[in-house]
Every structure is written in C-alpha cells, then in structure tokens.
Amino acid sequence: MWTGMDVKQILRSLIEKIPGPTPAFTTIHFIKALELISKGPIGRGKLAKELKVGEGTIRTIIKRLKASNLITTSQSGCSLTTFGETFWKKLKEKIPKKAFLERNEFSLAEYTIAVLVRGCKDKVKTGLKQRDAAIMMGAEGATTLIVENGKIVAPTVSQNIAKDYPIAYKQIWKLLKPKKNDVIIVGTAKTKEKAEYGALAAALTLIED
C-alpha cells in the first residue's frame, strides 16, 4: 500500500514488471480507466468496452489498480478508494483540462484534441519528444504549445499562435483558458481514442520528466 503521493512513481508502478508478453495496454489506459471510475461505480464489461480492450486485459488493469490501492470492487462495479480519489485529484491538478476541437490548422486527421498541462513550460524543448510519444499511441501527430509572455507559442514553429494559427488559437483559448507557463498538447488522429491517447501520452512525458 502506498503511504505517499508521488504521482510519477505510482503511474510507473502500474506498468512496470509485468511478466510475459508485451501487455496490450499502457499507462494511458490506467489513466483513462481511473477517469471513468472517478465518475462513479462502473462494471468490468463497460470499462473494457470504453477502453476498447479484451476481457483478459481489463482483468489485469483492474488487478493492478486494486494492488496499488487506487480502486475497490463490489457488485456495483469498480470505485475509487479514498487514496484513489486523492491520487486522481493530484493527477487532475497536473492535467486539468482536455477538449476535442473542431477542424483547425493542426488537424492532420478527423479528430483533434487539446490537453492542458499545468505549469510545465520549462520542460518543453522542441516538442519532438511529445510528438513521438503521441505517434507511438497511434496518433497522426501532436503539436506542443507553451504560454509565455502573454502569448501561446510553438517552439521552433511559431512565436504567435494567435496570428499564425487563428482558428486553433480561438478554440484553445476558449476551451482551456491556459495560464502563464502552461503547456498545451494538440493531438490529431483518425479515431477519437487515438487522438486522446496520443495527446495524453505526450502530456505524460512532461509529468514523468
């Protein structure tokens, strides 16, 4: 049982030391599972359907979440423990908002999502690490934006998103309301799930650094 609240350590522990073949899930599946469970008790079948994973995979996910004292199970389904609620709150402090966007200048495919990462501007270099993480999750690409000097900029790409990418800027500003030193990951993919998972994977690189 965990006694501290190291978000990075707990996330890593969920995926580490899994015996056998490469698992059919990632840290992002655990994050998405916790998001779904945080909304109220949810059954194993519905959870598997939402995550688009098989019966064996969802059993493993639930088992590892229980082993970390993040969830409990009952006849009504999976629920967050008190510790799980605290953990989810901490994680939400780091990634407080996400929103699907209408088609814009960053849209390489049908679905585009923006994910807000709080106060991680200094961890962004060129944005390539975030893009690569998104692509590994099946996204077509991801653009990393930062807030500095009162503007949203894209390192090595644009020093003024409002001017160069006005359609995307208006949506991001309205839906996410970013603050100084925040990071916005804009992920795009052929499916809704891949866009979301890709953007979250990109965001996770900033939390784990």
C-alpha positions as CSV (number, residue, x, y, z in Angstrom):
1,M,0.0,0.0,0.0
2,W,1.2,3.5,-0.8
3,T,1.8,5.9,2.0
4,G,3.0,8.9,0.0
5,M,1.5,10.6,-3.1
6,D,4.2,10.5,-5.8
7,V,2.1,10.6,-8.9
8,K,5.0,9.7,-11.2
9,Q,6.1,6.8,-9.1
10,I,2.6,5.4,-8.8
11,L,2.0,5.7,-12.6
12,R,5.2,3.9,-13.3
13,S,4.5,1.1,-10.9
14,L,1.2,0.3,-12.7
15,I,3.0,-0.7,-15.9
16,E,6.4,-2.0,-14.5
17,K,7.4,-5.6,-14.0
18,I,4.6,-7.2,-15.9
19,P,5.6,-10.8,-16.7
20,G,5.1,-12.5,-20.0
21,P,4.5,-10.9,-23.5
22,T,4.3,-7.2,-24.0
23,P,1.0,-6.1,-22.5
24,A,-1.8,-4.8,-24.7
25,F,-2.1,-1.6,-22.6
26,T,-0.1,1.3,-21.4
27,T,0.0,3.9,-18.6
28,I,-2.6,5.8,-20.6
29,H,-5.1,3.0,-20.3
30,F,-4.7,3.2,-16.5
31,I,-5.3,7.0,-16.5
32,K,-8.4,6.6,-18.7
33,A,-9.7,3.8,-16.5
34,L,-9.3,6.0,-13.4
35,E,-11.1,8.8,-15.2
36,L,-14.0,6.6,-16.0
37,I,-14.1,5.1,-12.5
38,S,-14.0,8.6,-10.9
39,K,-17.4,9.3,-12.4
40,G,-19.0,6.6,-10.3
41,P,-19.1,2.8,-10.0
42,I,-18.5,1.1,-13.4
43,G,-18.7,-2.6,-14.2
44,R,-15.8,-4.5,-15.7
45,G,-17.6,-5.1,-19.0
46,K,-18.4,-1.4,-19.6
47,L,-14.9,-0.4,-18.6
48,A,-13.4,-2.9,-21.1
49,K,-15.8,-1.5,-23.8
50,E,-14.9,2.1,-23.1
51,L,-11.1,1.3,-23.1
52,K,-11.5,-1.0,-26.1
53,V,-9.6,-3.8,-24.5
54,G,-10.3,-7.5,-24.1
55,E,-11.5,-9.4,-21.1
56,G,-8.1,-10.6,-20.0
57,T,-6.6,-7.2,-20.4
58,I,-9.3,-5.5,-18.3
59,R,-8.8,-8.1,-15.6
60,T,-5.1,-7.2,-15.4
61,I,-5.8,-3.5,-15.4
62,I,-8.3,-3.8,-12.5
63,K,-6.0,-6.2,-10.6
64,R,-3.1,-3.7,-10.8
65,L,-5.3,-0.8,-9.8
66,K,-6.5,-2.7,-6.8
67,A,-3.0,-3.8,-5.8
68,S,-2.0,-0.1,-5.8
69,N,-5.0,0.7,-3.5
70,L,-6.4,3.0,-6.1
71,I,-9.7,1.2,-6.6
72,T,-12.0,-1.2,-4.9
73,T,-14.5,-3.6,-6.5
74,S,-18.0,-4.6,-5.4
75,Q,-21.2,-5.9,-7.0
76,S,-21.9,-2.4,-8.3
77,G,-18.6,-2.3,-10.1
78,C,-15.2,-0.5,-9.7
79,S,-14.9,2.6,-7.4
80,L,-12.1,4.8,-6.4
81,T,-10.7,4.3,-2.9
82,T,-10.1,7.3,-0.7
83,F,-6.4,7.0,-1.7
84,G,-7.6,6.7,-5.4
85,E,-9.6,9.9,-5.1
86,T,-6.6,11.8,-3.7
87,F,-4.4,10.4,-6.4
88,W,-6.9,11.3,-9.1
89,K,-7.2,14.8,-7.7
90,K,-3.4,15.2,-7.8
91,L,-3.3,14.0,-11.4
92,K,-6.0,16.4,-12.4
93,E,-4.0,19.2,-10.9
94,K,-1.3,18.4,-13.4
95,I,-3.6,17.7,-16.4
96,P,-6.7,19.7,-15.5
97,K,-8.5,20.0,-18.9
98,K,-8.9,18.4,-22.3
99,A,-11.2,19.2,-25.1
100,F,-11.9,18.0,-28.6
101,L,-11.6,20.7,-31.2
102,E,-13.3,21.4,-34.5
103,R,-11.1,21.1,-37.5
104,N,-8.2,23.6,-37.5
105,E,-4.7,24.3,-38.8
106,F,-3.3,21.5,-36.6
107,S,-5.8,18.9,-37.8
108,L,-3.9,16.2,-39.7
109,A,-6.8,13.8,-39.4
110,E,-10.5,13.7,-38.5
111,Y,-10.2,14.1,-34.7
112,T,-8.2,16.8,-32.9
113,I,-7.9,17.2,-29.1
114,A,-6.1,19.7,-26.9
115,V,-4.8,18.7,-23.5
116,L,-3.7,21.3,-20.9
117,V,-0.6,20.5,-18.7
118,R,-0.3,22.9,-15.9
119,G,3.0,24.8,-15.3
120,C,5.4,22.6,-17.3
121,K,6.7,25.1,-19.9
122,D,10.3,24.8,-18.8
123,K,10.2,21.0,-19.5
124,V,9.4,21.6,-23.2
125,K,12.4,21.7,-25.7
126,T,11.5,21.3,-29.3
127,G,8.3,19.3,-28.9
128,L,9.6,16.3,-30.7
129,K,9.6,14.1,-27.7
130,Q,5.9,14.8,-27.2
131,R,5.1,14.3,-30.9
132,D,6.9,10.9,-30.9
133,A,5.0,9.8,-27.8
134,A,1.7,10.6,-29.4
135,I,2.6,8.8,-32.6
136,M,3.6,5.7,-30.6
137,M,0.0,5.6,-29.3
138,G,-1.4,5.7,-32.8
139,A,-1.9,9.5,-33.4
140,E,-1.0,11.1,-36.7
141,G,0.9,13.8,-34.8
142,A,1.0,16.2,-31.9
143,T,1.9,19.9,-31.6
144,T,3.3,21.2,-28.3
145,L,2.4,24.8,-27.4
146,I,3.5,26.9,-24.4
147,V,2.3,30.0,-22.8
148,E,4.9,32.7,-22.3
149,N,5.0,36.5,-22.3
150,G,1.2,36.5,-22.5
151,K,1.1,34.6,-25.8
152,I,0.7,31.0,-26.9
153,V,3.8,29.9,-28.9
154,A,5.0,26.7,-30.6
155,P,8.8,26.2,-30.0
156,T,10.7,26.3,-33.4
157,V,7.4,26.8,-35.3
158,S,5.6,30.0,-34.3
159,Q,6.1,32.8,-31.8
160,N,2.4,33.8,-32.1
161,I,-0.2,31.2,-32.5
162,A,-3.0,33.7,-32.4
163,K,-1.6,35.3,-35.5
164,D,-0.3,32.2,-37.4
165,Y,-3.0,29.7,-36.4
166,P,-6.0,31.8,-35.5
167,I,-8.7,29.0,-35.8
168,A,-6.9,26.7,-33.4
169,Y,-6.0,29.6,-31.1
170,K,-9.6,30.7,-30.6
171,Q,-10.7,27.2,-29.7
172,I,-7.8,26.5,-27.4
173,W,-8.2,29.8,-25.6
174,K,-11.9,29.5,-25.1
175,L,-12.0,25.8,-24.0
176,L,-8.8,25.5,-22.0
177,K,-8.1,29.0,-20.7
178,P,-4.4,28.4,-20.3
179,K,-2.3,30.4,-17.9
180,K,1.4,31.5,-17.7
181,N,3.9,28.6,-18.0
182,D,1.2,26.1,-19.1
183,V,1.6,23.6,-21.9
184,I,-1.0,22.6,-24.5
185,I,-0.7,19.4,-26.4
186,V,-2.7,19.3,-29.6
187,G,-3.1,15.7,-30.8
188,T,-4.7,14.6,-34.0
189,A,-5.7,11.1,-35.2
190,K,-8.0,9.1,-37.4
191,T,-10.0,7.9,-34.4
192,K,-11.2,9.7,-31.3
193,E,-9.5,7.3,-29.0
194,K,-6.1,7.5,-30.7
195,A,-6.2,11.3,-30.7
196,E,-7.0,11.4,-27.0
197,Y,-4.5,8.6,-26.0
198,G,-1.8,10.2,-28.2
199,A,-2.2,13.6,-26.6
200,L,-2.3,12.2,-23.1
201,A,0.9,10.2,-23.8
202,A,2.6,13.4,-25.0
203,A,1.4,15.2,-21.8
204,L,2.7,12.3,-19.7
205,T,6.2,12.9,-20.9
206,L,6.2,16.3,-19.2
207,I,4.9,14.8,-15.9
208,E,7.4,12.0,-15.9
209,D,10.5,14.1,-16.7
